[in-house]
C-alpha cells in the first residue's frame, strides 16, 4: 500500500506522516518512509537521531533505472532496497526505513523537475517490488507534486487541513487535482482542532468537497515540545491526545486497505 501525505505548509503533514509510520510499524507492518520535500524533516520526525538525520543524503539519480512494461514505466533501484537505505538513508525506530528523495541543487541552480519524476517512478516501483510494504510519501508544501504527478501512483492521499481559510483553500485545490490523477482514495485529516466550531468548519468543508474525514487531531502542546526537542511525537508522548488521534487514523487506513485495492 502506498500513501501520500499532502497539505499546506505548516499544517502538520510531516508530523502526521511520521507518527503514522511509527505506529503502523509497531503494528507489525514493514514501513518505508520517503521524504519528498526538498526541505527534508521527516527523518527527525520519525525519531532518527538528529546527528544521523543531518548526515542523510538524497538518493542520487545514478542509483535509479527506468523499466518499461508496455505503455507504463517505473523507476527501480539498481541495487537491493536495503542496500540503498543503508548507504543513503536510515533505519529508524521500530524498523521504519527512511529515504530522502528530493533536495535543492543550490541557490540559483534551477528546478528539481527530474527529482519529481524520479519519486513518481520509485513509488510505482516499490508497489511492484514490495507489495506487502506500506510506503508513506511525505510531499512538499505546494501543489507542484500534483501538477507534476509525483503522487500519481499512491493508492491513497491524506490531505492534512487546519480549520483556517488558507488551509481549507489548499485542500479545495488539492482534492480535484488528486482525483484528476486517478488516485483511488482521497481523505482529509483535520489537525490543530481547538473547539467544536473548528470541528464543524472542517466537517462542512469535507461534505462540500465530498471528501471522507479520516481523523480529527486536537491542538496539542506535545507536538510543539517534541519539535522543539528534535524528537518524534510518538517517543515524546505515546499517550498524548494528538498521538492517539493519529494512531487511530492510521489504523483506519489499514482497515480500509482492501477497499483501496491495488492500482495499475
QUIDATA-V324464 format. One record per residue. N is the residue number from 0. NEAR is the number of other C-alpha atoms within 10 Angstrom. Layout:
N_NEAR / N_NEAR
//
This chain:
0_23 / 1_26 / 2_23 / 3_26 / 4_25 / 5_31 / 6_27 / 7_22 / 8_15 / 9_12 / 10_21 / 11_20 / 12_26 / 13_29 / 14_25 / 15_28 / 16_28 / 17_27 / 18_27 / 19_25 / 20_27 / 21_27 / 22_23 / 23_20 / 24_19 / 25_15 / 26_11 / 27_10 / 28_18 / 29_18 / 30_25 / 31_23 / 32_27 / 33_26 / 34_27 / 35_30 / 36_22 / 37_18 / 38_13 / 39_22 / 40_20 / 41_29 / 42_30 / 43_23 / 44_25 / 45_31 / 46_24 / 47_21 / 48_17 / 49_15 / 50_9 / 51_13 / 52_21 / 53_13 / 54_11 / 55_18 / 56_16 / 57_19 / 58_21 / 59_13 / 60_12 / 61_8 / 62_12 / 63_17 / 64_15 / 65_14 / 66_13 / 67_9 / 68_7 / 69_6 / 70_5 / 71_9 / 72_13 / 73_23 / 74_21 / 75_22 / 76_18 / 77_13 / 78_11 / 79_9 / 80_14 / 81_12 / 82_12 / 83_16 / 84_18 / 85_13 / 86_12 / 87_17 / 88_24 / 89_25 / 90_19 / 91_19 / 92_16 / 93_19 / 94_17 / 95_27 / 96_24 / 97_26 / 98_26 / 99_27 / 100_25 / 101_26 / 102_17 / 103_15 / 104_11 / 105_8 / 106_6 / 107_7 / 108_8 / 109_9 / 110_11 / 111_13 / 112_13 / 113_11 / 114_21 / 115_22 / 116_17 / 117_23 / 118_25 / 119_22 / 120_24 / 121_23 / 122_25 / 123_23 / 124_20 / 125_23 / 126_23 / 127_13 / 128_11 / 129_14 / 130_13 / 131_14 / 132_15 / 133_22 / 134_25 / 135_26 / 136_29 / 137_29 / 138_27 / 139_22 / 140_20 / 141_15 / 142_18 / 143_14 / 144_23 / 145_20 / 146_15 / 147_14 / 148_18 / 149_25 / 150_32 / 151_26 / 152_27 / 153_26 / 154_22 / 155_25 / 156_25 / 157_25 / 158_27 / 159_30 / 160_29 / 161_28 / 162_22 / 163_13 / 164_11 / 165_12 / 166_18 / 167_20 / 168_13 / 169_21 / 170_25 / 171_16 / 172_11 / 173_22 / 174_22 / 175_14 / 176_17 / 177_22 / 178_14 / 179_13 / 180_18 / 181_15 / 182_20 / 183_18 / 184_19 / 185_25 / 186_20 / 187_27 / 188_27 / 189_25 / 190_26 / 191_21 / 192_19 / 193_13 / 194_11 / 195_8 / 196_11 / 197_17 / 198_19 / 199_12 / 200_15 / 201_23 / 202_19 / 203_11 / 204_18 / 205_20 / 206_11 / 207_10 / 208_14 / 209_12 / 210_18 / 211_15 / 212_19 / 213_19 / 214_19 / 215_23 / 216_23 / 217_21 / 218_16 / 219_16 / 220_12 / 221_19 / 222_22 / 223_12 / 224_15 / 225_18 / 226_15 / 227_9 / 228_11 / 229_18 / 230_20 / 231_26 / 232_28 / 233_26 / 234_16 / 235_18 / 236_16 / 237_16 / 238_13 / 239_16 / 240_17 / 241_27 / 242_25 / 243_18 / 244_18 / 245_26 / 246_22 / 247_17 / 248_19 / 249_22 / 250_16 / 251_13 / 252_21 / 253_15 / 254_11 / 255_12 / 256_15 / 257_10 / 258_11 / 259_18 / 260_13 / 261_15 / 262_16 / 263_9
//
